[in-house]
Amino acid sequence: MSQHPSLKSSKSVGAKRSVLKRFERVKLLKARGEWKEGMTAMGLPKTKPEE
């Protein structure tokens, strides 16, 4: 199946994401010092990616 022409020239792939994956949020919380030992990766607080 061929790809639609509007998708072929898309430069937005790899663009800045506003949503982080769970492991990225844990890493960011550790860097900020907000990660406490024994916390679970479920139910993490919302975090904005660093720019």
Secondary structure, DSSP 8 states (H G I E B T S, - for coil): ----HHHHT---TT---SS--HHHHHHHHHHHT---TT--SSS--------
